[in-house]
Amino acid sequence: MGSAGGTSGSGLHSPFTRRAVAIIRSIPEGSVMTYGQVAACAGSPRGARQVVRILHSLSQKEQLPWHRVVNAKGEIALQDSEARYMQEHYLREEGVEIDRQGRLDLACYRYEPAPEL
């Protein structure tokens, strides 16, 4: 993969991936970040799709709170109905209110990590 993507052949994560993983881990219960927000905080403002790939490939291995990352509109963007249901379920368990269209209020639930992450 490219330098901003997932892992190299040796299994080592790129600097962007390491930063993104640390940022995702820092999202507290009951809060969310957007894919683009994670990317920007990790040093690649246009890297939202790379964050999607990181979540897809590393969520289980790295035990990431994947459900706390949503799209820029505050919507659950997963197309797979089971994964979408699980994300809604986990967020609701943490006290996040989600409407029938799978949207949440970013003004209320968005997390802003400390700049050093």
Phi, psi and omega in degrees: 000166179291169185297335180266357184272207188292259186239158175272175180301332181279355179089001179276139180279147176291162177303319178300314181298316179299317179294316180299317179299316179297319180294314180299318178298332184280349183292118182286160175305140178082006179232162178222162168229160176268161177303314181294324178295316177300314181300313181298316179295332180273359175104007180225085185305336180254022186259027182302319180294328177293325176295320176302314180297318179299313179298318181296318187268337187241354185305313182287311182300318183265002181051054182275147174281067186304330184291348181269011178242126184231176180280176186294342179269000183079026182252151170283119189264356183293134180272328179293121186298324180292315179295321178298314178299316181297318180297314178301315181300310181298317180295317179297321177301331180270004177093009179277127178274129182234133180278180184295339178270005179079027180253150175229164183273103181297328179298332182269320191252354183293134177262135176247105182290160176298144184302335184286348180287000000 
